[in-house]
Amino acid sequence: MFEQSRRCSNNPDDVRATPTMFEHSRNSIFSLVYERSHLLFQAQQQQQLVQGETKPVNDLCLGCICEAVSNCNRSFTCAGDVCGLFRITWAYWSDAGKPVLQQDHPDNQDAYVRCVTDPFCAARAVQGYMTKFSKDCNGDGRVDCFDYAAIHRLGGYGCNGALDFNYQNKFQQCQAQVALLSQG
């Protein structure tokens, strides 16, 4: 059930039991969300230091939005008018401020596709969109992750509408699992 792994220290006797991958199998999807959101967070932190950006959506919320919309499938390219693991349209990207990869320019042909098919640039697009459209969509008196999920799915002006069942269900399951994982 546990495998032995050496910690990164100079002491060769510093051994600690760590859970194997199989131990987390029942929460594997949600563990991946947690891990992916941590990676997104690290990349965003680096970008923010360079660009001085603010981040309205926390990394766990961003991970659940990603999970709900595409299962965070990094292999998604473009299908119809949506691209990438966040399934972003050109209009969404434009409203987000047209973020681009390093050494790219928003006016370059395919800058949109290059950005939204890159997970870190796509996450910056989501952050930019939420910065522009952040509001209390469900009328509970606060702007939280549920509001950001609604804004992402329904748009900045339509977030008061009803979410489709599959998206809402996946999002809420992810939020519940992340809450459990965060507790210990």
Backbone bond lengths (Angstrom), bond angles and torsions (degrees), N, CA, C in turn:
res aa  C-N    CA-C-N  psi(-1)  N-CA   C-N-CA  omega(-1)  CA-C   N-CA-C  phi
1 M - - - 1.439 - - 1.531 111.31 -
2 F 1.291 117.45 -36.08 1.456 120.78 177.74 1.514 109.02 -117.54
3 E 1.295 116.10 143.35 1.456 119.85 173.58 1.524 107.60 -109.46
4 Q 1.297 115.77 149.12 1.452 119.82 179.06 1.521 108.73 -84.90
5 S 1.298 116.88 136.16 1.465 120.03 176.36 1.518 108.61 -138.90
6 R 1.299 115.65 143.40 1.452 120.42 178.38 1.510 108.96 -83.25
7 R 1.298 115.13 137.76 1.450 120.37 175.78 1.513 108.37 -81.05
8 C 1.280 116.13 161.35 1.466 120.99 179.31 1.515 108.70 -79.55
9 S 1.307 116.06 87.60 1.461 120.68 176.12 1.522 107.59 -150.37
10 N 1.291 115.71 172.11 1.464 120.19 178.84 1.521 112.06 -84.52
11 N 1.310 118.23 -7.75 1.454 122.70 -177.76 1.532 109.25 -88.82
12 P 1.326 119.81 112.47 1.461 121.33 -178.47 1.524 112.92 -67.32
13 D 1.328 118.08 -17.73 1.459 121.14 178.73 1.524 112.67 -87.72
14 D 1.319 117.07 -0.24 1.461 121.71 -178.32 1.531 109.07 -81.23
15 V 1.329 115.90 82.17 1.459 122.42 -177.47 1.525 108.01 -116.06
16 R 1.311 115.03 141.82 1.461 119.21 -177.31 1.516 109.07 -139.83
17 A 1.310 117.34 142.93 1.457 121.44 176.87 1.522 108.85 -77.29
18 T 1.309 115.44 132.09 1.465 120.07 177.00 1.517 108.55 -126.69
19 P 1.316 117.52 146.56 1.463 119.58 -179.82 1.525 110.63 -67.43
20 T 1.324 115.83 143.42 1.460 119.69 176.29 1.512 109.61 -79.49
21 M 1.322 116.01 170.09 1.463 121.42 178.38 1.527 110.23 -61.37
22 F 1.351 116.65 -35.09 1.455 119.77 -175.84 1.526 112.53 -68.02
23 E 1.296 116.55 -27.40 1.450 120.46 -179.83 1.528 111.60 -64.68
24 H 1.315 116.43 -26.04 1.454 121.02 -177.96 1.533 112.66 -97.88
25 S 1.331 117.86 12.11 1.456 119.87 -170.31 1.529 112.91 -59.83
26 R 1.320 119.59 -36.58 1.460 118.66 -177.34 1.524 111.84 -70.73
27 N 1.291 116.83 -22.76 1.462 120.61 176.52 1.521 111.59 -111.45
28 S 1.336 116.72 23.00 1.461 119.50 -171.45 1.521 112.87 -59.55
29 I 1.305 117.92 -42.75 1.465 119.66 -179.96 1.517 109.60 -61.94
30 F 1.304 115.98 -44.95 1.451 119.36 -175.67 1.524 111.77 -75.92
31 S 1.318 116.70 -28.54 1.461 119.49 172.75 1.518 109.65 -65.54
32 L 1.339 115.53 -39.71 1.461 119.25 177.23 1.520 110.82 -63.09
33 V 1.335 117.06 -39.92 1.463 120.10 177.64 1.516 109.46 -59.48
34 Y 1.312 115.75 -44.68 1.452 120.68 -179.79 1.528 110.18 -61.01
35 E 1.346 116.14 -45.80 1.464 120.28 179.77 1.530 110.94 -66.20
36 R 1.341 116.34 -44.96 1.463 120.10 -179.80 1.519 111.09 -62.06
37 S 1.318 115.74 -41.77 1.458 117.74 -179.09 1.520 110.66 -65.84
38 H 1.331 116.80 -32.30 1.458 119.49 176.55 1.527 110.43 -65.61
39 L 1.348 116.88 -42.30 1.461 120.38 177.45 1.523 110.97 -64.46
40 L 1.336 116.87 -41.88 1.463 120.15 176.58 1.523 110.18 -61.15
41 F 1.329 115.68 -41.18 1.456 120.47 179.99 1.522 110.99 -60.53
42 Q 1.330 116.77 -45.54 1.463 119.92 -179.36 1.525 111.35 -61.80
43 A 1.309 116.47 -44.55 1.472 119.41 179.76 1.524 110.83 -65.09
44 Q 1.325 116.49 -39.81 1.464 119.77 179.80 1.522 110.69 -66.89
45 Q 1.330 117.33 -38.06 1.458 120.31 178.27 1.523 109.89 -59.86
46 Q 1.335 116.76 -43.12 1.453 120.24 179.06 1.519 110.82 -63.94
47 Q 1.329 117.07 -43.88 1.464 121.11 179.53 1.522 110.42 -63.98
48 Q 1.336 117.49 -40.85 1.461 121.07 -178.57 1.519 111.00 -63.87
49 L 1.331 116.60 -38.42 1.454 119.15 178.97 1.522 110.33 -62.47
50 V 1.333 115.92 -37.09 1.453 120.70 -179.38 1.525 110.87 -75.47
51 Q 1.320 117.15 -43.53 1.446 120.94 -171.26 1.531 114.68 -103.53
52 G 1.320 119.00 -7.29 1.456 121.71 179.65 1.525 113.31 67.13
53 E 1.342 117.67 29.13 1.463 121.88 -177.77 1.527 110.92 -78.66
54 T 1.323 115.06 156.05 1.456 120.12 170.54 1.516 107.80 -101.03
55 K 1.323 116.25 162.18 1.458 121.58 -173.98 1.524 109.52 -130.74
56 P 1.348 117.71 95.83 1.461 118.98 -178.83 1.526 114.12 -70.94
57 V 1.321 118.38 -31.13 1.464 122.56 -176.47 1.521 109.14 -100.05
58 N 1.335 116.64 123.39 1.466 117.34 179.17 1.527 110.10 -71.78
59 D 1.328 116.02 163.09 1.455 120.82 -172.67 1.516 113.58 -64.93
60 L 1.330 118.91 -32.78 1.464 120.45 178.17 1.526 111.13 -69.78
61 C 1.310 116.43 -39.59 1.461 120.72 176.68 1.522 109.73 -63.77
62 L 1.308 116.53 -45.02 1.460 121.72 178.70 1.527 110.19 -58.33
63 G 1.323 116.20 -41.46 1.466 120.67 177.86 1.512 112.45 -62.44
64 C 1.327 117.69 -39.58 1.462 120.40 179.70 1.527 111.92 -72.07
65 I 1.320 117.50 -35.05 1.466 119.84 174.51 1.520 108.85 -62.26
66 C 1.310 116.65 -45.68 1.461 122.35 178.97 1.531 110.15 -60.11
67 E 1.307 116.54 -46.22 1.465 121.40 -179.65 1.534 110.81 -62.11
68 A 1.322 116.89 -42.26 1.470 120.71 -177.61 1.525 112.14 -68.52
69 V 1.321 116.53 -36.22 1.458 119.12 -173.58 1.537 112.84 -85.77
70 S 1.352 117.48 -29.12 1.474 117.96 -175.05 1.525 114.69 -150.21
71 N 1.306 117.97 8.74 1.472 121.63 -170.79 1.528 110.77 60.28
72 C 1.321 116.15 24.77 1.472 122.92 -177.48 1.519 111.79 50.88
73 N 1.295 115.53 42.08 1.451 121.59 -178.97 1.527 109.50 -79.63
74 R 1.324 116.15 105.01 1.467 121.46 -177.13 1.513 113.06 -69.49
75 S 1.315 117.31 -13.92 1.463 119.38 -178.48 1.528 112.49 -82.16
76 F 1.330 117.72 -9.36 1.466 119.49 178.33 1.518 110.10 -63.72
77 T 1.296 115.49 128.34 1.455 120.10 173.11 1.526 106.05 -104.06
78 C 1.306 117.66 -116.59 1.460 120.49 178.90 1.519 110.53 -116.69
79 A 1.322 114.97 141.23 1.464 121.93 175.38 1.520 106.23 -139.91
80 G 1.313 115.77 112.20 1.455 118.68 -175.47 1.513 109.16 67.54
81 D 1.318 115.71 -127.11 1.471 119.11 -177.69 1.523 113.76 -101.37
82 V 1.337 118.66 11.83 1.467 121.28 178.69 1.525 110.09 -119.41
83 C 1.333 115.03 147.37 1.466 120.38 -177.67 1.522 111.00 -138.47
84 G 1.335 114.38 151.07 1.457 121.82 169.97 1.512 114.93 78.72
85 L 1.330 114.64 177.12 1.450 120.07 -175.58 1.530 113.87 -69.63
86 F 1.335 117.86 -17.24 1.462 120.16 174.15 1.533 111.19 -96.78
87 R 1.344 117.47 -0.66 1.473 123.56 178.37 1.535 110.23 54.00
88 I 1.311 116.00 61.11 1.467 123.80 -173.60 1.524 110.67 -97.37
89 T 1.333 116.25 135.71 1.464 122.15 175.29 1.521 109.87 -88.02
90 W 1.334 115.63 166.13 1.460 119.62 176.92 1.530 110.12 -62.14
91 A 1.334 118.31 -41.16 1.468 121.59 -179.40 1.534 110.88 -62.90
92 Y 1.317 117.91 -40.96 1.465 122.75 177.62 1.527 108.89 -60.68
93 W 1.339 115.86 -49.96 1.460 121.44 179.42 1.526 111.03 -58.31
94 S 1.317 116.24 -42.60 1.461 120.72 178.89 1.528 111.03 -64.00
95 D 1.342 116.89 -45.94 1.471 120.72 177.20 1.521 111.89 -62.09
96 A 1.335 116.60 -27.09 1.470 122.10 -179.83 1.521 112.27 -77.22
97 G 1.323 116.95 -3.72 1.463 120.43 179.59 1.522 113.68 100.57
98 K 1.321 116.73 10.09 1.470 122.54 179.77 1.524 113.15 53.03
99 P 1.343 116.93 57.82 1.470 118.00 176.34 1.530 109.38 -65.29
100 V 1.304 116.08 152.06 1.466 121.17 -178.88 1.519 110.63 -137.26
101 L 1.317 114.45 163.94 1.458 120.35 172.97 1.522 108.86 -68.66
102 Q 1.314 115.56 158.69 1.460 120.07 177.07 1.528 109.70 -57.42
103 Q 1.296 117.03 140.77 1.460 124.76 -179.10 1.527 113.59 72.22
104 D 1.335 117.76 7.57 1.464 121.43 176.98 1.523 108.04 -106.68
105 H 1.303 117.07 170.09 1.460 122.39 178.98 1.521 108.25 -135.61
106 P 1.348 118.21 140.08 1.469 120.83 -177.14 1.529 114.61 -56.66
107 D 1.318 117.21 -26.06 1.461 120.18 -178.90 1.533 112.99 -86.24
108 N 1.326 117.53 -7.85 1.461 120.02 178.40 1.522 110.45 -69.00
109 Q 1.323 115.07 143.30 1.454 119.84 177.10 1.525 108.95 -59.02
110 D 1.295 116.84 134.36 1.470 124.88 178.54 1.529 114.47 69.67
111 A 1.324 119.32 11.98 1.470 120.66 175.59 1.529 109.88 -59.90
112 Y 1.333 116.19 -38.35 1.475 121.22 177.70 1.525 110.30 -59.00
113 V 1.321 117.43 -51.64 1.458 121.20 -177.49 1.524 110.71 -63.69
114 R 1.316 117.22 -43.05 1.468 120.05 179.29 1.525 110.93 -60.75
115 C 1.321 116.96 -40.30 1.464 119.79 -179.32 1.526 111.69 -69.23
116 V 1.310 117.38 -54.89 1.470 119.27 -170.90 1.518 113.58 -74.05
117 T 1.337 117.98 -12.09 1.467 119.98 173.36 1.529 111.64 -93.95
118 D 1.314 116.96 -3.33 1.462 122.61 171.70 1.532 107.07 -97.46
119 P 1.328 119.42 123.60 1.473 119.59 -173.63 1.525 114.66 -59.46
120 F 1.310 117.37 -35.08 1.460 119.38 -176.69 1.523 111.79 -76.82
121 C 1.314 116.49 -41.29 1.462 120.22 176.75 1.533 109.77 -67.14
122 A 1.342 116.29 -39.44 1.466 120.25 177.40 1.529 110.41 -61.28
123 A 1.325 117.16 -40.69 1.465 120.51 177.78 1.530 110.62 -62.91
124 R 1.334 117.18 -37.83 1.468 120.35 175.90 1.520 110.92 -64.40
125 A 1.336 116.38 -35.87 1.465 119.95 176.87 1.530 110.31 -63.82
126 V 1.323 116.83 -43.60 1.470 120.11 177.90 1.525 109.69 -61.19
127 Q 1.327 117.03 -44.65 1.467 120.37 178.87 1.526 110.92 -60.39
128 G 1.320 117.12 -43.40 1.460 120.54 179.11 1.519 112.18 -63.55
129 Y 1.319 115.91 -40.89 1.467 120.70 178.95 1.529 110.30 -64.20
130 M 1.321 116.27 -43.33 1.471 120.14 -179.54 1.526 111.24 -68.47
131 T 1.312 117.33 -33.34 1.462 120.23 175.72 1.522 109.94 -61.64
132 K 1.311 116.14 -41.05 1.465 120.72 -178.83 1.524 112.78 -73.08
133 F 1.332 117.43 -40.05 1.468 120.74 -171.06 1.524 115.12 -110.23
134 S 1.305 118.73 7.30 1.461 122.47 -177.32 1.523 111.77 -51.35
135 K 1.336 115.52 122.84 1.467 120.70 175.25 1.523 110.09 -164.23
136 D 1.314 114.86 166.13 1.462 122.44 178.77 1.530 108.25 -81.18
137 C 1.304 116.78 100.52 1.469 121.56 -175.20 1.520 113.36 -81.30
138 N 1.316 117.50 -30.43 1.464 120.38 -175.60 1.528 113.56 -102.48
139 G 1.308 117.61 5.55 1.461 121.33 174.03 1.509 115.93 70.28
140 D 1.336 117.97 24.20 1.469 119.32 -179.84 1.528 112.74 -91.95
141 G 1.331 116.96 6.23 1.449 120.66 175.65 1.510 115.66 86.66
142 R 1.323 117.57 6.56 1.464 120.72 178.34 1.520 109.53 -147.02
143 V 1.311 115.41 156.02 1.461 121.19 175.46 1.519 106.69 -102.61
144 D 1.334 116.03 115.28 1.459 120.63 -176.52 1.521 110.67 -135.88
145 C 1.298 116.07 -170.29 1.454 121.84 -175.29 1.524 111.97 -60.04
146 F 1.320 117.98 -38.32 1.466 119.66 178.15 1.526 110.11 -59.53
147 D 1.323 117.17 -41.63 1.465 120.90 178.28 1.527 110.71 -62.69
148 Y 1.336 116.97 -42.61 1.460 119.93 179.42 1.529 111.23 -64.71
149 A 1.332 116.54 -38.04 1.469 119.79 177.33 1.528 110.52 -63.68
150 A 1.328 116.79 -40.22 1.466 121.01 178.47 1.531 110.76 -67.61
151 I 1.321 116.55 -41.73 1.468 120.14 178.20 1.521 109.80 -62.13
152 H 1.317 116.55 -43.13 1.463 119.71 -179.15 1.529 110.74 -62.17
153 R 1.301 117.04 -44.16 1.470 120.46 -174.70 1.527 113.03 -79.99
154 L 1.331 116.44 -40.23 1.467 120.57 -171.63 1.518 113.95 -103.36
155 G 1.318 117.17 -9.06 1.451 121.02 179.79 1.517 112.03 95.13
156 G 1.302 114.55 161.79 1.454 121.55 -176.11 1.513 114.58 -63.95
157 Y 1.331 116.83 -27.30 1.468 119.73 -178.19 1.525 113.04 -103.53
158 G 1.334 117.63 -7.26 1.461 120.28 -176.31 1.503 114.97 -118.81
159 C 1.321 117.73 15.35 1.464 120.43 -171.66 1.519 114.07 -69.66
160 N 1.326 118.24 -8.56 1.469 120.50 177.27 1.521 111.55 -78.23
161 G 1.323 117.36 -10.90 1.464 121.69 -179.01 1.517 112.16 -73.39
162 A 1.316 114.58 178.89 1.469 121.24 -179.42 1.530 110.08 -85.78
163 L 1.306 115.17 136.14 1.459 120.90 175.21 1.526 109.29 -78.57
164 D 1.337 116.66 147.23 1.459 118.78 175.75 1.523 108.95 -67.08
165 F 1.322 115.57 149.89 1.456 121.85 -171.92 1.528 112.67 -56.38
166 N 1.330 117.85 -48.95 1.469 120.25 -175.50 1.521 112.04 -60.97
167 Y 1.318 116.64 -46.14 1.463 120.46 179.82 1.529 110.37 -62.82
168 Q 1.317 116.84 -49.38 1.463 120.47 -178.37 1.519 111.04 -62.46
169 N 1.322 117.44 -42.46 1.458 121.48 -178.97 1.535 111.04 -63.73
170 K 1.334 117.33 -47.67 1.467 120.36 178.26 1.521 111.21 -61.84
171 F 1.322 115.81 -41.81 1.460 120.11 -179.88 1.528 110.58 -62.34
172 Q 1.330 117.04 -47.97 1.465 120.41 -178.01 1.527 111.77 -66.77
173 Q 1.326 117.97 -36.79 1.470 120.40 176.07 1.525 110.43 -63.49
174 C 1.303 115.93 -42.28 1.466 120.06 178.48 1.526 110.52 -62.75
175 Q 1.325 116.87 -46.42 1.463 120.57 179.65 1.532 110.84 -58.99
176 A 1.329 117.09 -41.77 1.464 120.99 179.74 1.528 110.51 -65.11
177 Q 1.329 117.81 -43.39 1.460 121.05 -179.81 1.519 111.74 -67.60
178 V 1.315 116.97 -40.32 1.465 120.77 177.87 1.522 109.64 -62.53
179 A 1.323 117.14 -40.55 1.465 120.36 177.76 1.521 110.72 -61.35
180 L 1.334 117.35 -41.87 1.476 120.67 177.94 1.516 110.82 -65.12
181 L 1.325 117.52 -44.19 1.458 120.55 -179.62 1.518 111.54 -65.64
182 S 1.314 116.74 -33.51 1.469 120.99 -179.94 1.516 112.14 -70.42
183 Q 1.344 116.93 -24.89 1.456 120.47 -179.31 1.525 112.51 -76.77
184 G 1.280 116.64 -21.44 1.455 116.26 178.37 1.431 110.74 151.24
